[in-house]
Amino acid sequence: MKKSLFHRIATLVSLCLFTAGLMTPYTATCQDDDRIYIQAGFMKVKPGMYDEYVKLEREIWKPIHQERVKQGKITAWQLSEVMFPAGTDREYDFVVVNLVRGWKNIETMWDGTDEIAKKVLNKEQLARMEKTDQTRDMIRVELWAVEDMVFRNPNGGAPWKYMTVGFKDVPWGFGKWAEYTSMEKELAKPLHQQKINAGKMAGWSLEWLAWPYDATKPGSVITIDFFDKWEDLQGGDFWGDLKKLHPDMDNDYLRRRVMESHKFHRNELRVLVDYAN
């Protein structure tokens, strides 16, 4: 059986990410042993192959990923569909992510996948797996590093139903990254925690694009809000809620600290299709 494209890319990432990390403003913490890394594959479904692609992910690839979780190769796998933006010019339709804990485990996250496939799939299923490329094109694969996160169910269970991804630009310069992350962690994170406690959110994460790294690339930092219910996507009164949470801070100060720390690039809405954890 041929090595999967994911396997070859994972090996390339492990060799190149250290060099890329040397050029980032996040180098001091980019190799923490306990950090969560996310390998994200962006998929464009071929015309007329939507149902077959989803079946392949659920019936063929999910059992493989479940076994990878069981063996400790990854901590979780998730398949989500992009709801918005929509239309014929949408760059990708699905995002497949593998979560792995610790820098050293990136290199080995796909080791033994061929043997796992033979273990959990029968001969007919193995033949179907080889036809995956007939259903979709892999637009690209990226590696993201989690800077901070908080979740309702950190130890398993259904992770979420909807996620809104906000792509952001953090100004380049000494201290700019620290200013931005302190804003997110000190001002925004407690607000998200409050909503999680109230049952209005499933989780929140702050992530940065570790590979391929490009300081000039728009949207190389993201914040993701996770929700269980559609009605919670509206988000409420952000500025009002932020002021209530930080009553001793001046309104102008709060707005300046949020708005001057980054520029909002674009956002994206995804819905969970399937998962393994």
Beta strands, then each sheet from edge to edge (+ up, - down):
strand 1: 36-45
strand 2: 76-84
strand 3: 94-101
strand 4: 136-151
strand 5: 162-169
strand 6: 203-211
strand 7: 221-227
strand 8: 263-276
sheet 1: 1+ 3- 2+ 8- 5+ 7- 6+ 4- 1+
end
